[in-house]
Amino acid sequence: MALVGEAFLSASIEVLLDRIVSSDVSNFIRGKKELQAVLLNKLKPTLMSVKVLLDDAETKQITNPNVRSWILELKDAVYDAEDLLDEIATQALRRKMESHDQTTAVVQVTSFFSSLIPFKDGMVSNLKEILGRLEYLINQAHILRLEVNCGREKAFQR
């Protein structure tokens, strides 16, 4: 049952990686240099590293309860990243819809009020906090002796 959860977590990481490079998110973060740097240059490779370590963690969690705890912490961080990317994607979609349909009064009023609320700097700090948690988990993975592709190599040796 636990392996199904980790397969879902691995799939969630894949979805996050796809979202980071999606055209809507890319267009939205263009011009927001700090967000772009954190999201594309740091979060993406960090998620890729975590995903690779997760393969070995799936195997080792059976005999090591500390690895199981690591996976649970990783789930929390990944789900927080998903929530934040959902928020970014929602804002990107809102702006896209507003730019395509500026003819109605309702959209103009909505556009006026949304222009009063600038892009939240809180998103950048939340993203940095999530990134810090993921980097911490990568460091912990080394202490737990999680390795890249270790589980797959063992399967081939059998």
PECORJO-V946811 format. One record per helix or strand of 2 or more residues. SS is the DSSP state (H for helix, E for strand). FROM is the first residue (numbers start at 1). TO is the last residue. If there is no record, write none. Layout:
BEGIN
SS:FROM:TO, SS:FROM:TO
END
This chain:
BEGIN
H:2:20, H:23:29, H:33:60, H:65:100, H:105:116, H:121:143, H:150:157
END
